[in-house]
Amino acid sequence: MPMIRLTVPTGALTEEGRAGIQRDLAALLLRWEGAPDTAFFRAQAWSHLIELPEGAQTTAEDDAPRFLVDVTVPQGALSERRKAGLVEDATRAVLKAAGLSPDEALRVWVLIHEQPDGTWGAGGSVIRYADLVALASQSKQEQADA
């Protein structure tokens, strides 16, 4: 199941951006994974917002806010094309949430972490990528039949 974590300096997001960025990023991740748009899959797409205290983030050049998007997915869930699309869309979403222009895109880093099969557990059981694919296929079929 996917997880996305956005780390930002406190106050770096607009009020509107802060209110919606977690759901926006989770929805982007599900879309790029190709997961069905169902309540079950949406509930499994965890999104964390971590706000750093004032002065906790800087570079050797300046103190302008930087944004880190950490994405964790099962290994094999994202092709190279899907990774590129996710990085582009997540960057755009973070810039919008911060009220920044596309010219500031280098202030957003997206790191994709692929969890090896057999090393992800939920509900007391190891979850395998093949199980998720089968569940997604079943959900898509049920949606088509409805």
C-alpha positions as a printed Julia matrix, in Angstrom:
146×3 Matrix{Float64}:
   0.0     0.0     0.0
   1.32    3.45   -0.77
   2.47    6.03    1.72
   3.47    9.6     1.02
   5.17   11.98    3.46
   5.64   15.71    2.88
   8.2    17.48    5.06
   8.03   21.28    5.06
   9.18   24.17    7.22
   6.36   25.5     9.41
   4.49   28.27    7.62
   5.77   27.34    4.15
   2.33   26.3     2.86
  -0.6    28.6     2.25
  -3.63   28.06    4.49
  -5.56   26.57    1.57
  -2.56   24.5     0.49
  -2.05   23.1     3.97
  -5.71   22.1     4.15
  -5.62   20.03    0.94
  -2.11   18.91    0.13
  -2.22   15.57    1.96
  -5.33   14.32    0.15
  -4.04   15.75   -3.14
  -0.74   13.88   -2.84
  -2.43   10.64   -1.76
  -4.8    10.84   -4.74
  -1.9    11.51   -7.12
  -0.03    8.51   -5.77
  -3.02    6.19   -6.2
  -3.61    7.46   -9.73
   0.0     6.9   -10.78
   0.0     3.45   -9.19
  -3.08    2.61  -11.23
  -5.08    1.68   -8.13
  -8.88    1.68   -8.36
 -10.65    4.73   -6.97
 -12.44    2.91   -4.16
 -12.9     3.69   -0.48
 -10.7     0.71    0.43
  -7.7     1.85   -1.63
  -8.14    5.52   -0.65
  -8.12    4.47    3.03
  -4.82    2.62    2.52
  -3.03    5.59    0.9
  -1.5     7.16    3.98
  -0.36   10.75    3.77
   1.72   12.46    6.46
   2.53   16.16    6.76
   5.61   16.86    8.83
   6.22   20.49    9.68
   9.71   21.38   10.81
  10.14   24.0    13.52
  11.48   27.42   12.58
  15.2    27.28   11.79
  15.28   23.49   11.34
  15.83   23.61    7.56
  18.42   25.56    5.61
  20.9    25.19    2.77
  24.46   26.4     2.39
  23.02   29.25    0.29
  19.84   30.51    2.0
  16.92   29.83    4.33
  14.19   29.71    1.66
  11.83   26.81    2.34
  12.53   23.47    0.7
  10.03   20.62    0.41
  10.7    16.9     0.63
   8.17   14.38   -0.67
   8.98   10.81    0.41
   6.96    8.16   -1.41
   6.95    4.51   -0.33
   5.4     1.92   -2.64
   5.69   -1.82   -3.16
   8.56   -2.71   -5.47
   7.27   -2.94   -9.03
   4.23   -0.73   -8.44
   5.61    2.17  -10.5
   7.17    1.92  -13.95
   9.75    4.52  -14.97
   7.0     6.42  -16.82
   4.74    6.35  -13.75
   7.59    7.5   -11.49
   8.29   10.45  -13.8
   4.6    11.39  -13.87
   4.31   11.14  -10.1
   7.4    13.3    -9.56
   6.09   15.95  -11.97
   2.57   16.02  -10.5
   3.74   15.93   -6.86
   6.14   18.81   -7.53
   3.36   20.82   -9.15
   0.98   20.1    -6.22
   3.54   21.14   -3.59
   4.4    24.35   -5.46
   0.7    25.21   -5.68
   0.17   24.46   -1.97
   3.08   26.75   -1.12
   1.97   29.52   -3.49
   5.16   29.22   -5.54
   5.72   29.4    -9.28
   7.03   26.57  -11.48
  10.36   28.45  -11.53
  10.83   27.29   -7.92
  10.58   23.56   -8.81
  14.13   22.77   -7.65
  12.96   23.56   -4.1
  10.87   20.37   -4.22
  12.54   16.98   -4.02
  10.62   13.75   -4.52
  12.22   10.53   -3.31
  10.61    7.24   -4.28
  11.34    4.31   -1.98
  10.4     0.87   -3.28
   9.63   -1.61   -0.53
  10.93   -5.1    -1.47
   8.25   -7.79   -1.76
   7.67   -9.6     1.51
   8.87   -6.7     3.7
   5.54   -4.87    4.03
   3.0    -5.99    6.58
  -0.48   -4.79    7.48
  -3.26   -6.19    9.58
  -0.89   -8.73   11.09
   0.11  -10.29    7.76
   2.81   -9.85    5.15
   1.34   -8.12    2.09
   2.71   -9.19   -1.29
   2.56   -7.03   -4.39
   0.81   -9.81   -6.34
  -1.97   -9.78   -3.71
  -2.45   -6.04   -4.2
  -2.56   -6.42   -7.99
  -5.2    -9.15   -7.68
  -7.25   -7.03   -5.28
  -7.03   -4.02   -7.59
  -8.09   -6.12  -10.59
 -11.05   -7.49   -8.64
 -12.07   -3.96   -7.57
 -11.83   -2.67  -11.15
 -13.96   -5.57  -12.38
 -16.56   -4.9    -9.68
 -16.67   -1.22  -10.7
 -17.14   -2.2   -14.36
 -19.94   -4.6   -13.46
 -21.78   -2.02  -11.35
